[in-house]
Amino acid sequence: MKKMGVRFSLVVLVACACLLAGCAGGRGQEGSSKDDYVGSWNLNSIEAESSDASQDADAVAELSNLGLTISLLVEESGSAEFDLFGDKIPGTWAVGDTGAILNLNDTEYTMVLDEGLLQVEMDSQTYVFSRED
């Protein structure tokens, strides 16, 4: 009788694990859907190979307080707009195999989502954006 209870518990545990795995698989990985990228994004920080070129969140906030902002608008239609201190650069974008591709002035840049932050590789720097509330 005790073996029956252990087997039943094991079957229930396996069923719950399968159910949870199925629920998680339905969402897909972050960045696998077009909807993951669509929206307005504001610069959070800039990561560069040289620490002199890197800008943390505090430095970016100081620039923003001076009216110097960097943002990225990603539209569902496939169009995009990179706003660099008021200079608006139109472009396009599309979801790829390992993230998304942003095309500005016939140059392609990789966009990757990581923990809700949009990372754009540009000119040996990584621009890190947070979604606008």
Secondary structure, DSSP 8 states (H G I E B T S, - for coil): -HHHHHHHHHHHHHHHHHHHHHHHHHH--TTSSHHHH-EEEEEEEEEESSTTT-B-HHHHHHHHHTT--EEEEE-TTSEEEEEETTEEEEEEEEEETTEEEEEETTEEEEEEEETTEEEEEETTEEEEEEE--
